[in-house]
Amino acid sequence: MTSVGPGDGDDGGGDGQNHDSRLWHVTLSVSGKPAPLSDVRRGLEQLAHDHPFLLTSRYADDHAEIRYWEEARDLHDAAAVALRLWGEHRSSAQLPPWEIVGLEVIDRATYHQRVAEGYGPPPAHPVGVHPY
């Protein structure tokens, strides 16, 4: 995905690329009609294989949560990539035809601050795909 900066669309780097990307913690929630648990797990495992940036996924027969780190110029870019993730890989990973029902994108500092203060995201399972 290419971002367009404010103004004339050039970020000043001369090559059209922005070299000041940051890390964003993304939590994507999807849900829909129940699907066989084995199919949900297989799809999430394939998604994780296709995109090794995936930290952890939790799933049930009618919803799932995916957490990962995204490198992007700004929140807008990180969110845009996250919003495309499920739909773009629905076919190749044989994911259920669920819709995105939640998205949280926070910067690295905010993520670590939340964890340090004890009100961060629920403790993650070890990296991988796990049932709720």
OpenMM code with the backbone's topology and positions (N, CA, C; nanometers):
from openmm import Vec3, app, unit

residues = "MET THR SER VAL GLY PRO GLY ASP GLY ASP ASP GLY GLY GLY ASP GLY GLN ASN HIS ASP SER ARG LEU TRP HIS VAL THR LEU SER VAL SER GLY LYS PRO ALA PRO LEU SER ASP VAL ARG ARG GLY LEU GLU GLN LEU ALA HIS ASP HIS PRO PHE LEU LEU THR SER ARG TYR ALA ASP ASP HIS ALA GLU ILE ARG TYR TRP GLU GLU ALA ARG ASP LEU HIS ASP ALA ALA ALA VAL ALA LEU ARG LEU TRP GLY GLU HIS ARG SER SER ALA GLN LEU PRO PRO TRP GLU ILE VAL GLY LEU GLU VAL ILE ASP ARG ALA THR TYR HIS GLN ARG VAL ALA GLU GLY TYR GLY PRO PRO PRO ALA HIS PRO VAL GLY VAL HIS PRO TYR".split()
positions = [
    Vec3(0.0849, -0.1171, 0.0000),
    Vec3(0.0000, 0.0000, 0.0000),
    Vec3(0.0889, 0.1225, 0.0000),
    Vec3(0.0574, 0.2183, -0.0825),
    Vec3(0.1338, 0.3419, -0.0893),
    Vec3(0.0515, 0.4530, -0.0290),
    Vec3(0.1131, 0.5286, 0.0573),
    Vec3(0.0451, 0.6397, 0.1221),
    Vec3(0.0705, 0.7676, 0.0449),
    Vec3(-0.0247, 0.8544, 0.0496),
    Vec3(-0.0087, 0.9857, -0.0090),
    Vec3(-0.0002, 1.0851, 0.1045),
    Vec3(0.1078, 1.1591, 0.1068),
    Vec3(0.1263, 1.2576, 0.2123),
    Vec3(0.0424, 1.3804, 0.1873),
    Vec3(0.0329, 1.4688, 0.2854),
    Vec3(-0.0429, 1.5913, 0.2653),
    Vec3(0.0218, 1.6781, 0.1601),
    Vec3(-0.0563, 1.7601, 0.0996),
    Vec3(-0.0009, 1.8519, 0.0007),
    Vec3(0.0000, 1.7900, -0.1362),
    Vec3(0.1194, 1.7898, -0.1984),
    Vec3(0.1284, 1.7466, -0.3376),
    Vec3(0.1414, 1.5963, -0.3553),
    Vec3(0.1347, 1.5195, -0.2484),
    Vec3(0.1439, 1.3756, -0.2616),
    Vec3(0.2856, 1.3243, -0.2508),
    Vec3(0.3851, 1.4134, -0.2377),
    Vec3(0.5240, 1.3725, -0.2223),
    Vec3(0.5646, 1.3945, -0.0787),
    Vec3(0.6269, 1.2943, -0.0192),
    Vec3(0.6651, 1.3065, 0.1209),
    Vec3(0.7995, 1.3756, 0.1385),
    Vec3(0.8577, 1.4217, 0.0297),
    Vec3(0.9833, 1.4925, 0.0393),
    Vec3(1.1035, 1.4029, 0.0223),
    Vec3(1.0846, 1.2730, 0.0131),
    Vec3(1.1958, 1.1810, -0.0023),
    Vec3(1.2438, 1.1700, -0.1451),
    Vec3(1.1638, 1.2188, -0.2386),
    Vec3(1.2046, 1.2182, -0.3767),
    Vec3(1.1761, 1.0863, -0.4483),
    Vec3(1.1623, 0.9770, -0.3750),
    Vec3(1.1385, 0.8491, -0.4400),
    Vec3(0.9953, 0.8004, -0.4206),
    Vec3(0.9103, 0.8831, -0.3586),
    Vec3(0.7711, 0.8461, -0.3375),
    Vec3(0.7512, 0.7522, -0.2199),
    Vec3(0.8571, 0.7097, -0.1551),
    Vec3(0.8479, 0.6198, -0.0400),
    Vec3(0.8721, 0.6979, 0.0874),
    Vec3(0.7988, 0.6636, 0.1916),
    Vec3(0.8209, 0.7247, 0.3215),
    Vec3(0.9041, 0.6286, 0.4034),
    Vec3(1.0173, 0.6767, 0.4526),
    Vec3(1.1105, 0.5908, 0.5245),
    Vec3(1.0944, 0.6039, 0.6757),
    Vec3(0.9916, 0.6745, 0.7217),
    Vec3(0.9701, 0.6954, 0.8639),
    Vec3(0.8532, 0.6121, 0.9141),
    Vec3(0.8549, 0.4819, 0.8888),
    Vec3(0.7438, 0.3997, 0.9355),
    Vec3(0.7607, 0.3677, 1.0834),
    Vec3(0.6479, 0.3326, 1.1438),
    Vec3(0.6425, 0.3009, 1.2858),
    Vec3(0.5727, 0.1670, 1.3021),
    Vec3(0.5832, 0.1103, 1.4225),
    Vec3(0.5124, -0.0129, 1.4527),
    Vec3(0.3793, 0.0178, 1.5189),
    Vec3(0.2760, -0.0538, 1.4750),
    Vec3(0.1404, -0.0390, 1.5262),
    Vec3(0.0903, -0.1750, 1.5697),
    Vec3(0.0295, -0.1827, 1.6866),
    Vec3(-0.0299, -0.3084, 1.7319),
    Vec3(-0.1746, -0.3102, 1.6846),
    Vec3(-0.2102, -0.4150, 1.6119),
    Vec3(-0.3422, -0.4272, 1.5507),
    Vec3(-0.4178, -0.5437, 1.6132),
    Vec3(-0.5425, -0.5182, 1.6488),
    Vec3(-0.6342, -0.6240, 1.6900),
    Vec3(-0.7543, -0.6160, 1.5971),
    Vec3(-0.7742, -0.7225, 1.5208),
    Vec3(-0.8830, -0.7297, 1.4239),
    Vec3(-0.9825, -0.8339, 1.4727),
    Vec3(-1.1094, -0.7961, 1.4854),
    Vec3(-1.2149, -0.8882, 1.5286),
    Vec3(-1.3109, -0.9114, 1.4131),
    Vec3(-1.3441, -1.0385, 1.3908),
    Vec3(-1.4363, -1.0762, 1.2838),
    Vec3(-1.5422, -1.1694, 1.3416),
    Vec3(-1.6600, -1.1707, 1.2799),
    Vec3(-1.7624, -1.2649, 1.3238),
    Vec3(-1.8631, -1.2875, 1.2116),
    Vec3(-1.9429, -1.3929, 1.2305),
    Vec3(-2.0441, -1.4273, 1.1316),
    Vec3(-2.1133, -1.5557, 1.1697),
    Vec3(-2.1759, -1.6176, 1.0719),
    Vec3(-2.2473, -1.7425, 1.0954),
    Vec3(-2.1491, -1.8507, 1.1393),
    Vec3(-2.1932, -1.9387, 1.2286),
    Vec3(-2.1036, -2.0455, 1.2754),
    Vec3(-2.0463, -2.1289, 1.1606),
    Vec3(-1.9198, -2.1654, 1.1789),
    Vec3(-1.8498, -2.2511, 1.0833),
    Vec3(-1.7827, -2.3629, 1.1632),
    Vec3(-1.7539, -2.4750, 1.1005),
    Vec3(-1.6852, -2.5820, 1.1727),
    Vec3(-1.5526, -2.5329, 1.2313),
    Vec3(-1.5296, -2.5636, 1.3583),
    Vec3(-1.4074, -2.5173, 1.4253),
    Vec3(-1.2812, -2.5597, 1.3507),
    Vec3(-1.2820, -2.6803, 1.2963),
    Vec3(-1.1628, -2.7267, 1.2244),
    Vec3(-1.1357, -2.6409, 1.1012),
    Vec3(-1.2413, -2.5936, 1.0344),
    Vec3(-1.2239, -2.5065, 0.9180),
    Vec3(-1.1720, -2.3692, 0.9594),
    Vec3(-1.2245, -2.3169, 1.0694),
    Vec3(-1.1790, -2.1862, 1.1187),
    Vec3(-1.0312, -2.1948, 1.1543),
    Vec3(-0.9943, -2.2972, 1.2305),
    Vec3(-0.8547, -2.3140, 1.2706),
    Vec3(-0.7636, -2.3283, 1.1484),
    Vec3(-0.8018, -2.4118, 1.0557),
    Vec3(-0.7204, -2.4333, 0.9357),
    Vec3(-0.7019, -2.3017, 0.8590),
    Vec3(-0.8087, -2.2238, 0.8460),
    Vec3(-0.7988, -2.0957, 0.7755),
    Vec3(-0.7067, -1.9988, 0.8456),
    Vec3(-0.7180, -1.9899, 0.9782),
    Vec3(-0.6306, -1.8990, 1.0538),
    Vec3(-0.4853, -1.9457, 1.0498),
    Vec3(-0.4631, -2.0758, 1.0545),
    Vec3(-0.3264, -2.1276, 1.0432),
    Vec3(-0.2678, -2.0957, 0.9060),
    Vec3(-0.3503, -2.1057, 0.8021),
    Vec3(-0.3017, -2.0718, 0.6677),
    Vec3(-0.2710, -1.9230, 0.6581),
    Vec3(-0.3563, -1.8403, 0.7170),
    Vec3(-0.3311, -1.6962, 0.7187),
    Vec3(-0.1999, -1.6661, 0.7905),
    Vec3(-0.1770, -1.7323, 0.9041),
    Vec3(-0.0524, -1.7123, 0.9783),
    Vec3(0.0682, -1.7598, 0.8974),
    Vec3(0.0511, -1.8660, 0.8210),
    Vec3(0.1605, -1.9161, 0.7381),
    Vec3(0.1903, -1.8173, 0.6245),
    Vec3(0.0843, -1.7662, 0.5639),
    Vec3(0.1004, -1.6713, 0.4536),
    Vec3(0.1589, -1.5390, 0.5009),
    Vec3(0.1301, -1.5035, 0.6251),
    Vec3(0.1739, -1.3753, 0.6820),
    Vec3(0.2340, -1.3978, 0.8191),
    Vec3(0.3623, -1.4275, 0.8249),
    Vec3(0.4249, -1.4634, 0.9521),
    Vec3(0.4270, -1.3509, 1.0559),
    Vec3(0.3816, -1.2316, 1.0199),
    Vec3(0.3733, -1.1218, 1.1159),
    Vec3(0.2639, -1.1467, 1.2191),
    Vec3(0.1747, -1.2410, 1.1904),
    Vec3(0.0640, -1.2713, 1.2810),
    Vec3(0.1182, -1.3199, 1.4139),
    Vec3(0.0826, -1.2540, 1.5219),
    Vec3(0.1290, -1.2947, 1.6543),
    Vec3(0.0433, -1.4060, 1.7100),
    Vec3(-0.0859, -1.3786, 1.7170),
    Vec3(-0.1758, -1.4771, 1.7771),
    Vec3(-0.3160, -1.4586, 1.7223),
    Vec3(-0.3882, -1.5680, 1.7187),
    Vec3(-0.5292, -1.5661, 1.6808),
    Vec3(-0.6047, -1.6480, 1.7832),
    Vec3(-0.7224, -1.5999, 1.8177),
    Vec3(-0.8144, -1.6755, 1.9022),
    Vec3(-0.9418, -1.6914, 1.8218),
    Vec3(-1.0076, -1.8055, 1.8388),
    Vec3(-1.1257, -1.8290, 1.7556),
    Vec3(-1.2303, -1.9131, 1.8267),
    Vec3(-1.3519, -1.8987, 1.7804),
    Vec3(-1.4650, -1.9831, 1.8168),
    Vec3(-1.5365, -2.0134, 1.6850),
    Vec3(-1.6503, -2.0809, 1.6924),
    Vec3(-1.7152, -2.1178, 1.5666),
    Vec3(-1.7815, -2.0001, 1.4959),
    Vec3(-1.7997, -1.8864, 1.5672),
    Vec3(-1.8674, -1.7729, 1.5044),
    Vec3(-1.7924, -1.6403, 1.5170),
    Vec3(-1.6697, -1.6430, 1.5681),
    Vec3(-1.5901, -1.5198, 1.5747),
    Vec3(-1.4429, -1.5524, 1.5963),
    Vec3(-1.3595, -1.4539, 1.5656),
    Vec3(-1.2156, -1.4697, 1.5842),
    Vec3(-1.1534, -1.3335, 1.6099),
    Vec3(-1.0366, -1.3369, 1.6715),
    Vec3(-0.9591, -1.2164, 1.6980),
    Vec3(-0.8160, -1.2437, 1.6519),
    Vec3(-0.7617, -1.1508, 1.5777),
    Vec3(-0.6259, -1.1630, 1.5244),
    Vec3(-0.5452, -1.0448, 1.5762),
    Vec3(-0.4285, -1.0735, 1.6318),
    Vec3(-0.3391, -0.9679, 1.6815),
    Vec3(-0.2046, -0.9779, 1.6114),
    Vec3(-0.1532, -0.8627, 1.5737),
    Vec3(-0.0218, -0.8608, 1.5091),
    Vec3(0.0351, -0.7199, 1.5106),
    Vec3(0.1632, -0.7107, 1.4751),
    Vec3(0.2301, -0.5817, 1.4602),
    Vec3(0.2371, -0.5485, 1.3125),
    Vec3(0.2066, -0.4245, 1.2809),
    Vec3(0.2105, -0.3759, 1.1429),
    Vec3(0.3086, -0.2599, 1.1359),
    Vec3(0.3910, -0.2594, 1.0354),
    Vec3(0.4801, -0.1456, 1.0128),
    Vec3(0.4140, -0.0559, 0.9084),
    Vec3(0.3929, 0.0701, 0.9464),
    Vec3(0.3261, 0.1637, 0.8561),
    Vec3(0.3656, 0.3063, 0.8915),
    Vec3(0.3419, 0.3961, 0.7991),
    Vec3(0.3768, 0.5362, 0.8193),
    Vec3(0.2932, 0.5991, 0.9295),
    Vec3(0.1638, 0.5678, 0.9289),
    Vec3(0.0753, 0.6298, 1.0275),
    Vec3(-0.0419, 0.5362, 1.0551),
    Vec3(-0.1261, 0.5777, 1.1482),
    Vec3(-0.2405, 0.4961, 1.1876),
    Vec3(-0.3324, 0.4691, 1.0689),
    Vec3(-0.3522, 0.5671, 0.9862),
    Vec3(-0.4395, 0.5501, 0.8706),
    Vec3(-0.3925, 0.4347, 0.7825),
    Vec3(-0.2635, 0.4294, 0.7530),
    Vec3(-0.2103, 0.3225, 0.6692),
    Vec3(-0.2214, 0.1866, 0.7370),
    Vec3(-0.1888, 0.1807, 0.8665),
    Vec3(-0.1974, 0.0541, 0.9395),
    Vec3(-0.3419, 0.0038, 0.9428),
    Vec3(-0.4363, 0.0933, 0.9653),
    Vec3(-0.5773, 0.0551, 0.9690),
    Vec3(-0.6255, 0.0103, 0.8311),
    Vec3(-0.5826, 0.0778, 0.7263),
    Vec3(-0.6244, 0.0405, 0.5913),
    Vec3(-0.5765, -0.1004, 0.5560),
    Vec3(-0.4529, -0.1325, 0.5919),
    Vec3(-0.4008, -0.2670, 0.5661),
    Vec3(-0.4807, -0.3693, 0.6461),
    Vec3(-0.5073, -0.3389, 0.7727),
    Vec3(-0.5821, -0.4312, 0.8589),
    Vec3(-0.7229, -0.4551, 0.8043),
    Vec3(-0.7870, -0.3518, 0.7563),
    Vec3(-0.9235, -0.3657, 0.7058),
    Vec3(-0.9308, -0.4480, 0.5768),
    Vec3(-0.8193, -0.4575, 0.5065),
    Vec3(-0.8157, -0.5388, 0.3844),
    Vec3(-0.7745, -0.6828, 0.4122),
    Vec3(-0.7100, -0.7094, 0.5247),
    Vec3(-0.6495, -0.8396, 0.5523),
    Vec3(-0.7476, -0.9557, 0.5359),
    Vec3(-0.8604, -0.9503, 0.6035),
    Vec3(-0.9546, -1.0628, 0.6033),
    Vec3(-1.0104, -1.0863, 0.4629),
    Vec3(-1.0580, -0.9815, 0.3996),
    Vec3(-1.1184, -0.9962, 0.2676),
    Vec3(-1.0210, -1.0420, 0.1608),
    Vec3(-0.8989, -0.9894, 0.1645),
    Vec3(-0.8013, -1.0252, 0.0622),
    Vec3(-0.7542, -1.1692, 0.0757),
    Vec3(-0.7620, -1.2258, 0.1950),
    Vec3(-0.7123, -1.3613, 0.2159),
    Vec3(-0.8235, -1.4622, 0.2420),
    Vec3(-0.9478, -1.4170, 0.2311),
    Vec3(-1.0613, -1.5060, 0.2559),
    Vec3(-1.0550, -1.6284, 0.1637),
    Vec3(-1.0270, -1.6060, 0.0386),
    Vec3(-1.0247, -1.7157, -0.0577),
    Vec3(-0.8980, -1.8003, -0.0445),
    Vec3(-0.7810, -1.7370, -0.0445),
    Vec3(-0.6551, -1.8132, -0.0431),
    Vec3(-0.6368, -1.8930, 0.0855),
    Vec3(-0.6835, -1.8416, 0.1988),
    Vec3(-0.6702, -1.9126, 0.3266),
    Vec3(-0.7973, -1.9893, 0.3625),
    Vec3(-0.8972, -1.9821, 0.2762),
    Vec3(-1.0272, -2.0470, 0.2991),
    Vec3(-1.0862, -2.0064, 0.4345),
    Vec3(-1.0886, -1.8754, 0.4571),
    Vec3(-1.1449, -1.8199, 0.5798),
    Vec3(-1.2972, -1.8160, 0.5694),
    Vec3(-1.3670, -1.8211, 0.6819),
    Vec3(-1.5135, -1.8100, 0.6776),
    Vec3(-1.5564, -1.6745, 0.6202),
    Vec3(-1.6759, -1.6667, 0.5641),
    Vec3(-1.7230, -1.5406, 0.5056),
    Vec3(-1.7749, -1.4442, 0.6127),
    Vec3(-1.6943, -1.4194, 0.7125),
    Vec3(-1.7321, -1.3325, 0.8224),
    Vec3(-1.6989, -1.1875, 0.7901),
    Vec3(-1.7592, -1.0976, 0.8679),
    Vec3(-1.7319, -0.9555, 0.8485),
    Vec3(-1.6454, -0.9037, 0.9628),
    Vec3(-1.5755, -0.7968, 0.9346),
    Vec3(-1.4959, -0.7307, 1.0377),
    Vec3(-1.5925, -0.6546, 1.1273),
    Vec3(-1.5836, -0.6800, 1.2575),
    Vec3(-1.6731, -0.6149, 1.3532),
    Vec3(-1.5971, -0.5277, 1.4537),
    Vec3(-1.4655, -0.5308, 1.4474),
    Vec3(-1.3879, -0.4483, 1.5387),
    Vec3(-1.2458, -0.4340, 1.4913),
    Vec3(-1.1887, -0.3179, 1.5190),
    Vec3(-1.0505, -0.2909, 1.4823),
    Vec3(-0.9922, -0.1950, 1.5846),
    Vec3(-0.8789, -0.2321, 1.6405),
    Vec3(-0.8038, -0.1405, 1.7256),
    Vec3(-0.6627, -0.1333, 1.6717),
    Vec3(-0.6147, -0.0121, 1.6530),
    Vec3(-0.4773, 0.0113, 1.6081),
    Vec3(-0.4173, 0.1124, 1.7037),
    Vec3(-0.3115, 0.0716, 1.7737),
    Vec3(-0.2449, 0.1632, 1.8667),
    Vec3(-0.0946, 0.1607, 1.8407),
    Vec3(-0.0300, 0.2714, 1.8711),
    Vec3(0.1140, 0.2751, 1.8486),
    Vec3(0.1869, 0.1938, 1.9546),
    Vec3(0.3134, 0.1692, 1.9291),
    Vec3(0.3936, 0.0831, 2.0161),
    Vec3(0.4016, 0.1372, 2.1583),
    Vec3(0.4213, 0.2671, 2.1708),
    Vec3(0.4329, 0.3277, 2.3039),
    Vec3(0.3041, 0.3094, 2.3840),
    Vec3(0.1905, 0.3297, 2.3205),
    Vec3(0.0616, 0.3129, 2.3888),
    Vec3(0.0414, 0.1675, 2.4301),
    Vec3(0.0772, 0.0755, 2.3426),
    Vec3(0.0646, -0.0665, 2.3752),
    Vec3(0.1465, -0.0996, 2.5002),
    Vec3(0.2720, -0.0578, 2.5015),
    Vec3(0.3585, -0.0890, 2.6158),
    Vec3(0.3142, -0.0159, 2.7426),
    Vec3(0.2615, 0.1041, 2.7281),
    Vec3(0.2101, 0.1773, 2.8443),
    Vec3(0.0912, 0.1027, 2.9049),
    Vec3(0.0000, 0.0570, 2.8215),
    Vec3(-0.1161, -0.0183, 2.8710),
    Vec3(-0.0731, -0.1445, 2.9446),
    Vec3(0.0188, -0.2180, 2.8862),
    Vec3(0.0659, -0.3410, 2.9491),
    Vec3(0.1313, -0.3105, 3.0839),
    Vec3(0.2153, -0.2074, 3.0881),
    Vec3(0.2854, -0.1702, 3.2112),
    Vec3(0.1878, -0.1272, 3.3206),
    Vec3(0.0788, -0.0625, 3.2825),
    Vec3(-0.0198, -0.0161, 3.3800),
    Vec3(-0.1222, -0.1241, 3.4153),
    Vec3(-0.1123, -0.2394, 3.3520),
    Vec3(-0.1991, -0.3505, 3.3858),
    Vec3(-0.3356, -0.3481, 3.3204),
    Vec3(-0.3582, -0.2610, 3.2251),
    Vec3(-0.4887, -0.2611, 3.1593),
    Vec3(-0.4754, -0.2782, 3.0078),
    Vec3(-0.3713, -0.3470, 2.9683),
    Vec3(-0.3512, -0.3762, 2.8268),
    Vec3(-0.4442, -0.4856, 2.7811),
    Vec3(-0.4214, -0.5358, 2.6615),
    Vec3(-0.5051, -0.6439, 2.6105),
    Vec3(-0.4913, -0.7675, 2.6984),
    Vec3(-0.5896, -0.8557, 2.6946),
    Vec3(-0.5775, -0.9787, 2.7738),
    Vec3(-0.4466, -1.0483, 2.7401),
    Vec3(-0.3874, -1.1174, 2.8352),
    Vec3(-0.2605, -1.1839, 2.8066),
    Vec3(-0.2729, -1.2724, 2.6832),
    Vec3(-0.1795, -1.2580, 2.5934),
    Vec3(-0.1820, -1.3356, 2.4696),
    Vec3(-0.1380, -1.4778, 2.4961),
    Vec3(-0.1998, -1.5677, 2.4241),
    Vec3(-0.1531, -1.7054, 2.4261),
    Vec3(-0.0165, -1.7045, 2.3592),
    Vec3(0.0571, -1.8111, 2.3689),
    Vec3(0.1798, -1.8172, 2.2908),
    Vec3(0.1467, -1.7918, 2.1441),
    Vec3(0.2448, -1.7465, 2.0701),
    Vec3(0.2250, -1.7169, 1.9296),
    Vec3(0.1569, -1.8359, 1.8624),
    Vec3(0.0576, -1.8072, 1.7818),
    Vec3(-0.0111, -1.9135, 1.7102),
    Vec3(-0.1618, -1.8963, 1.7102),
    Vec3(-0.2307, -2.0034, 1.6742),
    Vec3(-0.3757, -2.0038, 1.6599),
    Vec3(-0.4338, -2.0885, 1.7735),
    Vec3(-0.5240, -2.0292, 1.8534),
    Vec3(-0.5768, -2.0961, 1.9719),
    Vec3(-0.7272, -2.0751, 1.9833),
    Vec3(-0.7990, -2.1748, 2.0349),
    Vec3(-0.9428, -2.1544, 2.0612),
    Vec3(-0.9607, -2.0611, 2.1802),
    Vec3(-1.0768, -1.9979, 2.1903),
    Vec3(-1.1088, -1.9134, 2.3065),
    Vec3(-1.1180, -2.0004, 2.4287),
] * unit.nanometer
topology = app.Topology()
chain = topology.addChain("A")
for resn in residues:
    res = topology.addResidue(resn, chain)
    for name in ("N", "CA", "C"):
        topology.addAtom(name, app.Element.getBySymbol(name[0]), res)
